[in-house]
């Protein structure tokens, strides 16, 4: 017996002799529209928004209610025909507008990605941030110790700001 859907995205397949093939084809296109290069409004809603706009998508938060009941973790996309859902696979990524970061699906949950609007994170700690102003070179001769200490303090402050050393 042949499968009725694709293995990875669960897109509907056409069957030989199937009437109204356009319905299956259009459903597959709607699901591809949600899953290809996903950009979602939020990953924090468990209740569907009351006035979604066609084309908007969300990552369904845990303990979903309403039309999203039982769809925790799925990509939910609003279309002219109502809600469509895609179950993510390991490694799927989506840009989350209200968080300003990419999230990825690890097989059981969506987790924040390393690259965010405010820097690069490793294990939840920001290790690279926005570029800081230049640090002046020490100069002079009679106040070398004070200038050296000020320069070292500025270097340490920059390293701390970037998260490269602890505060």
ZATIBA-708715 format. One line per field, with one value per residue: x, y, z of N, C-alpha, C, O in turn; residue number from 1; residue in one letter. Coordinates in nm, 3 decimals, padded with zeros to 5 digits. Example, Ala and Ser with C-alpha at 12.3 -4.5 7.8 and 13.67 -1.06 7.14 Angstrom:
// ZATIBA-708715
nX	(01.319 01.285)
nY	(-00.569 -00.225)
nZ	(00.780 00.708)
caX	(01.230 01.367)
caY	(-00.450 -00.106)
caZ	(00.780 00.714)
cX	(01.320 01.290)
cY	(-00.330 00.003)
cZ	(00.780 00.787)
oX	(01.424 01.341)
oY	(-00.332 00.114)
oZ	(00.846 00.804)
n	(1 2)
res	(A S)
//
This chain:
// ZATIBA-708715
nX	(00.085 00.053 00.186 -00.003 00.089 00.376 00.699 00.859 00.741 00.475 00.302 00.012 -00.031 -00.102 -00.336 -00.369 -00.626 -00.767 -01.031 -01.086 -00.815 -00.688 -00.749 -00.588 -00.340 -00.343 -00.363 -00.114 00.051 -00.027 00.068 00.342 00.390 00.376 00.580 00.819 01.104 01.025 00.873 00.765 00.511 00.511 00.620 00.496 00.224 -00.058 -00.316 -00.509 -00.473 -00.724 -00.780 -00.625 -00.408 -00.414 -00.147 00.009 00.200 00.255 00.439 00.304 00.241 00.302 00.032 -00.189 -00.497 -00.840 -00.872 -00.617 -00.577 -00.409 -00.203 00.048 00.368 00.363 00.389 00.171 -00.033 -00.223 -00.470 -00.673 -00.856 -00.866 -00.698 -00.383 -00.154 00.181 00.389 00.691 01.026 01.335 01.582 01.452 01.406 01.300 01.233 01.154 00.946 00.858 01.047 01.285 01.476 01.613 01.460 01.504 01.401 01.446 01.371 01.204 01.124 01.097 01.379 01.566 01.775 02.130 02.210 02.105 01.918 02.060 02.315 02.550 02.497 02.605 02.521 02.319 02.449 02.551 02.808 02.915 02.866 02.727 02.956 03.190 03.300 03.622 03.928 04.151 04.500 04.766 04.964 05.226 05.456 05.526 05.310 05.270 05.193 04.931 04.798 04.831 04.691 04.433 04.388 04.400 04.181 03.979 03.996 03.928 03.665 03.546 03.574 03.412 03.166 03.118 03.075 03.277 03.438 03.369 03.171)
nY	(-00.118 00.223 00.530 00.805 01.048 01.273 01.177 01.347 01.610 01.552 01.612 01.612 01.354 01.297 01.063 00.787 00.818 00.982 01.196 01.545 01.642 01.883 01.974 01.827 01.900 02.182 02.192 02.085 02.289 02.502 02.410 02.394 02.665 02.754 02.609 02.658 02.853 02.962 03.227 03.339 03.492 03.474 03.261 03.213 03.198 03.022 03.019 03.066 03.365 03.622 03.767 03.680 03.737 03.636 03.429 03.478 03.321 03.102 02.956 02.704 02.732 02.542 02.353 02.423 02.579 02.605 02.629 02.537 02.324 02.034 02.069 02.146 02.289 02.277 02.431 02.682 02.806 03.069 03.066 03.148 02.949 02.875 02.738 02.582 02.322 02.225 01.968 01.997 01.886 01.745 01.992 02.186 02.533 02.862 03.207 03.424 03.678 03.849 03.795 03.850 03.669 03.357 03.040 02.692 02.355 02.088 01.828 01.772 02.013 02.368 02.573 02.863 03.014 03.061 03.301 03.626 03.935 04.101 03.997 03.717 03.400 03.148 02.857 02.999 03.228 03.552 03.602 03.755 04.086 04.405 04.613 04.798 05.133 05.251 05.187 05.403 05.433 05.396 05.676 05.925 05.980 06.040 05.957 05.686 05.453 05.514 05.560 05.311 05.147 05.253 05.189 04.908 04.863 04.956 04.768 04.534 04.605 04.614 04.343 04.223 04.342 04.226 03.975 03.794 03.749 03.693 03.910)
nZ	(00.000 -00.074 00.061 00.197 00.247 00.259 00.386 00.552 00.591 00.612 00.404 00.197 -00.045 -00.391 -00.515 -00.738 -00.970 -00.805 -00.711 -00.740 -00.717 -00.685 -00.431 -00.250 -00.352 -00.315 -00.034 00.036 -00.064 00.104 00.353 00.297 00.265 00.525 00.653 00.515 00.542 00.805 00.982 01.281 01.481 01.759 02.031 02.256 02.299 02.410 02.350 02.064 01.864 01.848 01.618 01.375 01.092 00.755 00.665 00.885 01.146 01.430 01.701 01.877 02.214 02.522 02.677 02.520 02.413 02.294 01.939 01.912 02.080 02.182 02.005 02.091 02.055 01.778 01.449 01.382 01.139 01.005 00.763 00.473 00.484 00.750 01.044 00.997 01.064 01.136 01.238 01.402 01.317 01.441 01.459 01.313 01.246 01.339 01.296 01.557 01.599 01.818 02.011 01.895 01.803 01.682 01.708 01.778 01.715 01.928 01.923 02.128 02.235 02.167 02.159 02.257 02.016 01.945 01.822 01.862 01.869 02.040 02.067 02.078 02.211 02.441 02.592 02.725 02.816 02.727 02.502 02.304 02.222 02.119 01.940 02.125 02.215 02.092 02.267 02.414 02.340 02.573 02.676 02.702 02.977 03.243 03.387 03.358 03.504 03.602 03.359 03.234 03.411 03.376 03.107 03.113 03.280 03.110 02.902 03.042 03.113 02.860 02.780 02.975 02.911 02.665 02.752 02.764 02.980 03.325 03.534)
caX	(00.000 00.133 00.162 -00.091 00.155 00.522 00.760 00.917 00.651 00.338 00.222 -00.074 00.008 -00.210 -00.355 -00.415 -00.771 -00.828 -01.115 -01.052 -00.673 -00.646 -00.761 -00.465 -00.228 -00.351 -00.331 00.031 00.109 -00.050 00.160 00.476 00.397 00.400 00.704 00.940 01.155 00.922 00.881 00.646 00.485 00.544 00.625 00.448 00.078 -00.122 -00.451 -00.498 -00.512 -00.863 -00.790 -00.502 -00.406 -00.369 -00.003 00.079 00.226 00.296 00.476 00.202 00.300 00.247 -00.102 -00.270 -00.642 -00.917 -00.840 -00.481 -00.571 -00.340 -00.105 00.164 00.495 00.346 00.379 00.031 -00.044 -00.360 -00.494 -00.812 -00.939 -00.853 -00.568 -00.308 -00.049 00.293 00.464 00.832 01.122 01.462 01.663 01.374 01.434 01.204 01.259 01.043 00.944 00.849 01.167 01.402 01.576 01.577 01.444 01.517 01.333 01.548 01.309 01.098 01.081 01.162 01.473 01.623 01.898 02.248 02.217 01.991 01.935 02.154 02.445 02.564 02.487 02.648 02.463 02.241 02.529 02.594 02.953 02.949 02.763 02.754 03.091 03.206 03.391 03.764 04.002 04.268 04.632 04.831 05.065 05.294 05.572 05.534 05.195 05.254 05.120 04.789 04.744 04.827 04.579 04.308 04.373 04.367 04.043 03.891 03.997 03.848 03.524 03.499 03.562 03.293 03.048 03.096 03.046 03.390 03.483 03.263 03.175)
caY	(00.000 00.344 00.631 00.914 01.174 01.269 01.127 01.450 01.721 01.501 01.680 01.514 01.308 01.265 00.920 00.755 00.819 01.065 01.307 01.675 01.641 02.018 01.993 01.775 01.983 02.311 02.170 02.071 02.422 02.581 02.363 02.438 02.809 02.771 02.546 02.704 02.979 03.010 03.345 03.332 03.612 03.448 03.122 03.221 03.194 02.891 03.041 03.131 03.506 03.637 03.825 03.658 03.778 03.526 03.427 03.485 03.190 03.099 02.828 02.682 02.714 02.428 02.360 02.501 02.572 02.646 02.559 02.485 02.213 01.915 02.105 02.204 02.280 02.279 02.559 02.708 02.913 03.109 03.077 03.184 02.834 02.843 02.699 02.468 02.290 02.139 01.916 02.017 01.778 01.786 02.084 02.294 02.666 02.967 03.339 03.462 03.824 03.921 03.769 03.899 03.563 03.232 02.925 02.565 02.243 01.989 01.696 01.771 02.150 02.479 02.641 02.984 02.997 03.133 03.436 03.708 04.076 04.171 03.932 03.574 03.334 03.011 02.803 03.104 03.344 03.633 03.606 03.861 04.190 04.513 04.669 04.908 05.236 05.220 05.216 05.486 05.380 05.475 05.768 06.005 05.917 06.058 05.895 05.556 05.359 05.550 05.537 05.166 05.094 05.295 05.112 04.771 04.867 04.968 04.638 04.444 04.644 04.569 04.197 04.194 04.382 04.124 03.847 03.702 03.716 03.719 04.040)
caZ	(00.000 -00.082 00.163 00.157 00.279 00.252 00.509 00.639 00.625 00.617 00.302 00.130 -00.178 -00.482 -00.539 -00.874 -00.983 -00.699 -00.754 -00.682 -00.681 -00.648 -00.285 -00.188 -00.397 -00.247 00.107 00.044 -00.082 00.226 00.456 00.259 00.289 00.669 00.697 00.444 00.596 00.898 01.068 01.366 01.561 01.899 02.074 02.394 02.308 02.419 02.299 01.933 01.864 01.805 01.483 01.298 00.951 00.670 00.647 01.014 01.207 01.569 01.761 01.980 02.347 02.596 02.735 02.426 02.426 02.177 01.815 01.921 02.175 02.135 01.903 02.158 01.984 01.632 01.381 01.349 01.042 00.973 00.619 00.441 00.520 00.892 01.096 00.946 01.161 01.098 01.351 01.369 01.334 01.503 01.381 01.251 01.300 01.304 01.352 01.644 01.590 01.946 02.092 01.822 01.794 01.618 01.796 01.707 01.778 01.962 01.924 02.229 02.267 02.098 02.248 02.201 01.941 01.994 01.764 01.901 01.832 02.129 02.079 02.056 02.341 02.457 02.715 02.789 02.852 02.613 02.493 02.210 02.221 02.025 01.948 02.219 02.163 02.096 02.390 02.380 02.373 02.678 02.623 02.805 03.038 03.388 03.453 03.292 03.588 03.602 03.225 03.212 03.490 03.311 02.984 03.153 03.329 02.994 02.834 03.124 03.100 02.728 02.784 03.056 02.834 02.562 02.814 02.747 03.115 03.423 03.601)
cX	(00.089 00.092 00.071 -00.031 00.306 00.579 00.805 00.818 00.505 00.247 00.137 -00.024 -00.117 -00.217 -00.404 -00.567 -00.843 -00.911 -01.069 -00.908 -00.625 -00.657 -00.636 -00.346 -00.228 -00.320 -00.180 00.099 00.090 00.046 00.305 00.495 00.425 00.540 00.831 00.981 01.059 00.964 00.752 00.633 00.532 00.554 00.567 00.296 00.029 -00.266 -00.439 -00.539 -00.653 -00.878 -00.659 -00.520 -00.353 -00.219 00.074 00.090 00.269 00.354 00.379 00.269 00.236 00.109 -00.197 -00.419 -00.708 -00.881 -00.700 -00.469 -00.506 -00.232 00.021 00.291 00.483 00.360 00.234 00.026 -00.190 -00.370 -00.639 -00.908 -00.929 -00.712 -00.513 -00.192 00.057 00.365 00.612 00.915 01.249 01.539 01.585 01.405 01.328 01.248 01.135 01.045 00.946 00.967 01.292 01.514 01.521 01.559 01.462 01.449 01.434 01.494 01.198 01.045 01.154 01.254 01.530 01.755 02.011 02.253 02.089 02.019 02.042 02.287 02.441 02.574 02.540 02.599 02.390 02.317 02.571 02.746 03.001 02.833 02.798 02.895 03.091 03.300 03.537 03.824 04.128 04.397 04.692 04.939 05.132 05.410 05.572 05.418 05.166 05.169 04.971 04.726 04.733 04.710 04.445 04.283 04.335 04.223 03.944 03.883 03.912 03.699 03.467 03.480 03.439 03.165 03.015 03.067 03.159 03.456 03.371 03.281 03.208)
cY	(00.124 00.443 00.740 01.050 01.158 01.233 01.238 01.557 01.679 01.577 01.577 01.482 01.282 01.114 00.900 00.751 00.905 01.178 01.433 01.679 01.778 02.043 01.945 01.861 02.118 02.299 02.158 02.207 02.509 02.540 02.401 02.587 02.838 02.723 02.592 02.840 03.038 03.133 03.344 03.459 03.594 03.298 03.110 03.217 03.050 02.898 03.113 03.279 03.520 03.691 03.805 03.707 03.660 03.538 03.435 03.344 03.209 02.961 02.811 02.650 02.594 02.459 02.444 02.476 02.614 02.562 02.498 02.366 02.091 01.943 02.169 02.182 02.287 02.421 02.573 02.826 02.942 03.128 03.119 03.072 02.794 02.802 02.578 02.447 02.201 02.096 01.927 01.890 01.834 01.877 02.194 02.424 02.764 03.097 03.380 03.613 03.891 03.896 03.825 03.796 03.444 03.127 02.800 02.455 02.132 01.846 01.685 01.910 02.249 02.549 02.763 02.952 03.080 03.276 03.510 03.851 04.145 04.100 03.784 03.507 03.191 02.964 02.911 03.228 03.420 03.642 03.708 03.959 04.295 04.567 04.791 05.012 05.193 05.258 05.290 05.415 05.463 05.564 05.844 05.931 05.928 05.992 05.757 05.462 05.389 05.525 05.388 05.104 05.131 05.214 04.967 04.764 04.876 04.837 04.538 04.476 04.598 04.418 04.155 04.228 04.280 03.987 03.747 03.665 03.755 03.856 04.026)
cZ	(00.000 00.026 00.108 00.189 00.271 00.388 00.604 00.683 00.638 00.522 00.230 -00.010 -00.262 -00.501 -00.681 -00.874 -00.880 -00.761 -00.680 -00.630 -00.636 -00.498 -00.214 -00.225 -00.324 -00.098 00.126 00.029 00.041 00.338 00.424 00.286 00.437 00.707 00.629 00.495 00.700 00.979 01.148 01.449 01.704 01.922 02.214 02.408 02.314 02.369 02.165 01.941 01.805 01.664 01.405 01.154 00.870 00.644 00.778 01.073 01.351 01.599 01.877 02.113 02.418 02.657 02.649 02.446 02.295 02.055 01.817 02.018 02.111 02.031 01.963 02.075 01.832 01.579 01.340 01.254 01.011 00.822 00.597 00.478 00.665 00.929 01.024 01.042 01.098 01.226 01.317 01.389 01.397 01.407 01.311 01.322 01.254 01.368 01.430 01.659 01.726 02.039 02.025 01.816 01.719 01.727 01.712 01.787 01.803 01.965 02.026 02.261 02.178 02.197 02.177 02.130 01.998 01.945 01.798 01.862 01.916 02.147 02.046 02.193 02.333 02.592 02.795 02.828 02.726 02.614 02.391 02.208 02.117 02.047 02.040 02.159 02.175 02.230 02.351 02.421 02.486 02.615 02.736 02.864 03.188 03.460 03.392 03.376 03.585 03.465 03.195 03.287 03.426 03.184 03.016 03.203 03.213 02.916 02.911 03.114 02.967 02.724 02.865 02.980 02.729 02.621 02.802 02.879 03.211 03.487 03.747)
oX	(00.192 -00.021 00.069 -00.092 00.359 00.516 00.790 00.813 00.420 00.131 00.183 00.019 -00.223 -00.114 -00.473 -00.629 -00.966 -00.866 -01.018 -00.882 -00.531 -00.583 -00.583 -00.261 -00.123 -00.256 -00.124 00.194 00.181 00.099 00.381 00.603 00.491 00.609 00.940 00.901 01.016 01.073 00.643 00.733 00.587 00.502 00.585 00.245 00.070 -00.330 -00.367 -00.630 -00.695 -00.978 -00.591 -00.631 -00.259 -00.171 00.193 00.002 00.315 00.322 00.373 00.344 00.128 00.075 -00.274 -00.461 -00.641 -00.862 -00.668 -00.359 -00.542 -00.175 00.093 00.319 00.585 00.344 00.179 00.076 -00.269 -00.289 -00.717 -01.027 -00.978 -00.617 -00.586 -00.137 00.027 00.397 00.656 00.879 01.267 01.558 01.645 01.427 01.273 01.296 01.024 01.135 01.026 00.986 01.394 01.632 01.401 01.633 01.440 01.441 01.500 01.565 01.110 00.932 01.259 01.211 01.541 01.835 01.990 02.296 01.979 02.132 02.107 02.365 02.342 02.648 02.523 02.632 02.399 02.256 02.619 02.806 03.119 02.717 02.889 02.947 03.002 03.371 03.571 03.776 04.204 04.402 04.671 04.997 05.096 05.457 05.614 05.425 05.050 05.081 04.891 04.614 04.635 04.639 04.353 04.169 04.247 04.151 03.839 03.776 03.832 03.616 03.354 03.380 03.369 03.068 02.898 03.036 03.140 03.522 03.288 03.391 03.215)
oY	(00.127 00.440 00.766 01.154 01.047 01.255 01.223 01.591 01.761 01.605 01.465 01.570 01.249 01.046 00.985 00.688 00.901 01.246 01.424 01.715 01.788 02.125 02.014 01.892 02.162 02.388 02.214 02.237 02.583 02.625 02.435 02.630 02.936 02.788 02.568 02.934 03.153 03.140 03.348 03.523 03.687 03.218 03.009 03.233 02.966 02.795 03.212 03.314 03.439 03.665 03.902 03.718 03.592 03.645 03.402 03.260 03.316 02.863 02.896 02.553 02.549 02.574 02.525 02.369 02.652 02.441 02.415 02.314 02.049 01.850 02.240 02.070 02.301 02.518 02.487 02.934 02.851 03.198 03.126 03.095 02.687 02.829 02.484 02.544 02.112 02.179 01.874 01.801 01.955 01.844 02.285 02.426 02.751 03.097 03.373 03.669 03.981 03.970 03.845 03.831 03.431 03.124 02.801 02.461 02.087 01.753 01.601 01.924 02.219 02.582 02.766 02.873 03.160 03.365 03.465 03.886 04.238 04.139 03.733 03.552 03.122 03.023 02.914 03.327 03.361 03.683 03.745 03.919 04.275 04.567 04.875 04.983 05.109 05.349 05.245 05.347 05.584 05.530 05.827 05.831 05.834 05.971 05.719 05.396 05.297 05.474 05.344 05.019 05.049 05.176 04.911 04.670 04.812 04.798 04.465 04.386 04.550 04.370 04.061 04.152 04.250 03.894 03.628 03.562 03.842 03.911 04.125)
oZ	(00.069 00.075 -00.012 00.162 00.276 00.492 00.726 00.801 00.670 00.553 00.205 -00.085 -00.209 -00.502 -00.738 -00.788 -00.870 -00.853 -00.568 -00.515 -00.557 -00.444 -00.127 -00.141 -00.277 -00.042 00.220 00.101 00.079 00.409 00.515 00.325 00.469 00.784 00.681 00.491 00.685 01.035 01.091 01.482 01.764 01.844 02.283 02.519 02.234 02.349 02.155 02.016 01.722 01.597 01.373 01.103 00.911 00.606 00.781 01.054 01.391 01.533 01.966 02.125 02.379 02.684 02.700 02.490 02.199 02.065 01.732 02.035 02.001 01.974 01.893 02.031 01.764 01.652 01.271 01.286 00.992 00.762 00.692 00.500 00.702 00.855 00.993 01.095 01.018 01.312 01.216 01.465 01.405 01.290 01.254 01.443 01.144 01.482 01.378 01.722 01.749 02.136 02.091 01.822 01.696 01.825 01.591 01.910 01.710 02.005 02.014 02.309 02.121 02.308 02.054 02.179 02.088 02.019 01.766 01.827 01.868 02.235 01.993 02.280 02.233 02.695 02.918 02.870 02.630 02.713 02.392 02.195 02.036 02.158 02.033 02.062 02.258 02.298 02.264 02.523 02.493 02.512 02.853 02.809 03.256 03.581 03.377 03.321 03.567 03.456 03.135 03.234 03.423 03.156 02.951 03.171 03.215 02.870 02.852 03.106 02.960 02.671 02.826 02.984 02.705 02.547 02.828 02.889 03.180 03.494 03.819)
n	(1 2 3 4 5 6 7 8 9 10 11 12 13 14 15 16 17 18 19 20 21 22 23 24 25 26 27 28 29 30 31 32 33 34 35 36 37 38 39 40 41 42 43 44 45 46 47 48 49 50 51 52 53 54 55 56 57 58 59 60 61 62 63 64 65 66 67 68 69 70 71 72 73 74 75 76 77 78 79 80 81 82 83 84 85 86 87 88 89 90 91 92 93 94 95 96 97 98 99 100 101 102 103 104 105 106 107 108 109 110 111 112 113 114 115 116 117 118 119 120 121 122 123 124 125 126 127 128 129 130 131 132 133 134 135 136 137 138 139 140 141 142 143 144 145 146 147 148 149 150 151 152 153 154 155 156 157 158 159 160 161 162 163 164 165 166 167)
res	(X X X X X X X X X X X X X X X X X X X X X X X X X X X X X X X X X X X X X X X X X X X X X X X X X X X X X X X X X X X X X X X X X X X X X X X X X X X X X X X X X X X X X X X X X X X X X X X X X X X X X X X X X X X X X X X X X X X X X X X X X X X X X X X X X X X X X X X X X X X X X X X X X X X X X X X X X X X X X X X X X X X X X X X)
//
